[in-house]
Amino acid sequence: MDCIFCKIVAGEIPSTKVYEDDRVLAFRDIAPQAPTHILVIPKEHIPSFACITEENAPLAAHVLAVAAKIAHDEGLEEGGYRIVSNCGENAGQTVPHLHFHILGGRKMTIEMA
């Protein structure tokens, strides 16, 4: 598979890990859009949010629970933070592997154009 996130999971591409367990990997984004910008991904390849099913929903829920833990550990709760999952090319998804962005450390703007 030619998925960059699968290669990161396999250790073929280095990353700055923030969290890892048997099902989830979280690492700092290489082009951060906020002072804190962490990607949280399932180790299992799921192409996008649209591919969440009843069968893999427990894994997706675990990914979100890990994101909440990381946000807490990073001290983002008090000021607030954003969790984003782009789904599809028109939404800005550039890597076809389910992932959630944790963005925090600054006031977020609202752009819905």
QUIQUI-V687885 format. One record per residue. N is the residue number from 1. RES is the residue in one small letter. PSI is psi in whole degrees, -180 to 180 (* if undefined). D_FIRST is the distance of its C-alpha to the first C-alpha in Angstrom with 1 decimal. Layout:
# QUIQUI-V687885
n = [N:N]
res = [RES:RES]
psi = [PSI:PSI]
d_first = [D_FIRST:D_FIRST]
This chain:
# QUIQUI-V687885
n = [1:2:3:4:5:6:7:8:9:10:11:12:13:14:15:16:17:18:19:20:21:22:23:24:25:26:27:28:29:30:31:32:33:34:35:36:37:38:39:40:41:42:43:44:45:46:47:48:49:50:51:52:53:54:55:56:57:58:59:60:61:62:63:64:65:66:67:68:69:70:71:72:73:74:75:76:77:78:79:80:81:82:83:84:85:86:87:88:89:90:91:92:93:94:95:96:97:98:99:100:101:102:103:104:105:106:107:108:109:110:111:112:113]
res = [m:d:c:i:f:c:k:i:v:a:g:e:i:p:s:t:k:v:y:e:d:d:r:v:l:a:f:r:d:i:a:p:q:a:p:t:h:i:l:v:i:p:k:e:h:i:p:s:f:a:c:i:t:e:e:n:a:p:l:a:a:h:v:l:a:v:a:a:k:i:a:h:d:e:g:l:e:e:g:g:y:r:i:v:s:n:c:g:e:n:a:g:q:t:v:p:h:l:h:f:h:i:l:g:g:r:k:m:t:i:e:m:a]
psi = [143:38:123:-37:-36:-36:-35:-45:-42:-8:10:-25:130:154:162:93:139:-32:146:137:-167:-16:-17:146:138:138:159:139:140:-13:70:139:2:164:-37:120:104:138:134:122:148:146:-30:137:114:120:-38:176:-34:-15:10:129:175:-36:-41:3:-38:-36:-44:-39:-38:-40:-44:-38:-40:-42:-42:-41:-45:-45:-42:-50:-30:-2:28:-12:-44:-49:-19:162:170:139:125:137:109:136:102:160:-44:-22:-5:12:117:-19:120:62:126:129:153:134:131:118:128:180:1:164:130:145:158:113:118:61:*]
d_first = [0.0:3.8:5.7:8.9:10.2:7.7:8.5:12.1:12.2:11.2:14.0:12.3:13.7:17.2:18.5:22.0:21.7:24.3:23.5:21.3:21.7:19.9:18.3:18.4:17.9:20.1:20.4:22.5:21.4:21.6:23.5:25.8:27.7:30.2:31.7:29.4:25.8:23.4:20.0:19.5:16.2:15.5:13.3:12.1:9.6:12.2:11.8:15.4:18.9:19.6:17.3:19.5:21.3:24.2:21.9:19.7:22.6:23.7:20.5:20.9:24.6:23.8:21.7:24.7:27.1:25.4:25.6:29.3:29.8:28.3:30.4:33.4:32.6:32.2:35.6:34.6:36.5:39.9:39.0:36.2:32.6:30.0:26.9:24.7:21.6:20.9:19.8:18.7:19.3:23.1:23.1:21.3:17.8:15.8:12.6:11.2:11.3:14.8:16.9:20.6:22.6:25.8:28.3:31.7:34.5:36.1:37.5:34.9:35.9:35.5:34.2:33.5:33.8]
